Amino acid sequence: MEERIQKIIARYGIASRRAAEQMMRDGRVSVNGVITTQPGMKADASCDKIRVDGGLISGDAVSQVYLMLNKPKGYVVTLNDPQNRPIVTDLLRGVPERVFPVGRLDYDSEGLLFMSNDGNFSHMVQHPAFKMPKTYMVKVKGNLTNNDIEVIKKGAMLEDGSFKPIWAAMEKSNKKSCWVELTILEGRNRIIRRFFDSTDHPVARLIRTAIGDISLGDLRTGEYRYMQKKEVKGLIELSGSQDKKIST
């Protein structure tokens, strides 16, 4: 199916649509070997060979790759950083394919991050319409009471709309801090940190431990592994997109 090229680029997690349009104007995008500078042009990601900065992102020559990474603190979830900070792809030594981050984790956040070159998979994991649950362990400053946990469960109104977790429970606590397990269905920018700021218990540490039914397990910080075919299919089924064909 043909789509606007900037939409395809955005779905693959390379850049926003607006940024993709600028990439096209700058001559950084080609389709089947031809530089494409007009954002209104269309292509079919399933068969057309689309390249960004010379790297192939779609077409029948691209084998679909699915990785899970335990992101450490201090890495940027992007492909390029103007501040020259470490980026997550620096951790993927030995991966020959060009893959992209699926979703986001803040520079100071840790934990599970998928990496793939499958734009449809990326869209399914990220888009709120698919209601993909994401679970976090959150260390917050201050001592929480049972009443505080009930307040957290009820959520809050933030500057960009309401927020409510689908699960919250206190795991460990002391006089100075507490660990809270939290499951959410959305991925607005810094939503968990902003939410806890609104409760006067700022986040000291944030670790994503699971996406859907895929958890970090014994994957150590900074390590990655290839996902099993059944894991990818399980996520597709959980999202309600059972008709998608997955090849690994």
Long-range contacts (C-beta under 8 A, 24 or more apart in sequence): 1-44, 1-46, 2-42, 2-43, 2-44, 3-42, 3-43, 3-44, 3-45, 4-39, 4-40, 4-41, 4-42, 5-29, 5-31, 5-36, 5-39, 5-41, 5-42, 5-43, 5-50, 6-39, 8-43, 8-45, 8-50, 8-57, 8-58, 8-119, 9-50, 9-52, 9-57, 11-45, 11-119, 11-120, 11-122, 11-123, 12-45, 12-57, 12-58, 12-100, 12-117, 12-119, 12-122, 13-100, 13-101, 13-102, 13-119, 13-122, 13-126, 14-52, 14-57, 14-79, 14-100, 23-52, 28-52, 28-53, 45-119, 55-98, 56-98, 57-98, 57-117, 57-119, 58-119, 62-97, 62-117, 63-97, 63-247, 64-116, 64-117, 64-118, 64-121, 64-246, 64-247, 64-248, 65-95, 65-97, 65-99, 65-115, 65-116, 65-117, 65-118, 65-226, 65-248, 66-114, 66-115, 66-116, 66-118, 66-121, 66-226, 66-227, 66-231, 66-232, 66-248, 67-92, 67-95, 67-99, 67-114, 67-115, 67-116, 67-224, 67-225, 67-226, 67-227, 68-112, 68-113, 68-114, 68-115, 68-214, 68-216, 68-219, 68-224, 68-225, 68-227, 69-112, 69-113, 69-114, 69-115, 69-223, 69-224, 70-110, 70-111, 70-112, 70-113, 70-216, 70-219, 70-220, 70-221, 70-222, 70-223, 70-224, 71-105, 71-109, 71-110, 71-111, 71-112, 71-113, 72-110, 72-221, 72-222, 73-107, 73-108, 73-109, 73-110, 74-107, 74-108, 75-107, 76-107, 77-101, 77-103, 77-104, 77-105, 77-106, 77-113, 88-113, 88-115, 89-115, 91-222, 91-223, 91-224, 92-224, 95-224, 102-126, 103-187, 104-187, 104-189, 105-208, 106-190, 106-193, 106-206, 108-206, 109-206, 109-207, 109-208, 110-205, 110-206, 110-207, 110-208, 110-221, 111-136, 111-206, 111-207, 111-208, 111-209, 111-216, 112-208, 112-209, 112-210, 112-211, 112-214, 112-215, 112-216, 113-208, 114-211, 114-227, 115-224, 118-246, 120-244, 121-232, 121-235, 121-236, 121-244, 121-246, 124-235, 124-236, 124-239, 124-241, 124-244, 125-211, 125-235, 125-239, 126-187, 128-185, 128-186, 128-187, 130-239, 130-240, 130-241, 131-185, 131-239, 132-185, 132-211, 132-212, 132-235, 132-238, 132-239, 133-166, 133-183, 133-184, 133-185, 133-210, 133-211, 133-212, 134-183, 134-184, 134-185, 134-187, 134-208, 134-210, 134-211, 135-167, 135-181, 135-182, 135-183, 135-208, 135-209, 135-210, 135-211, 135-215, 136-181, 136-182, 136-183, 136-184, 136-192, 136-206, 136-207, 136-208, 136-209, 137-171, 137-179, 137-180, 137-181, 137-182, 137-206, 137-207, 137-209, 138-179, 138-180, 138-181, 138-182, 138-192, 138-196, 138-203, 138-205, 138-206, 138-207, 139-177, 139-178, 139-179, 139-180, 139-203, 139-204, 139-205, 139-206, 140-177, 140-178, 140-180, 140-196, 140-201, 140-202, 140-203, 140-204, 141-176, 141-177, 141-201, 141-202, 141-203, 141-204, 142-176, 142-177, 142-178, 142-200, 142-201, 143-173, 143-174, 143-175, 143-176, 143-177, 143-178, 144-170, 144-173, 144-178, 144-180, 144-201, 146-170, 148-199, 148-201, 149-180, 151-199, 152-180, 152-182, 152-199, 155-195, 156-195, 156-198, 156-199, 158-191, 158-194, 158-195, 158-198, 159-194, 160-188, 161-188, 163-188, 163-191, 163-194, 163-195, 177-204, 181-209, 211-235, 212-238, 212-239, 213-238
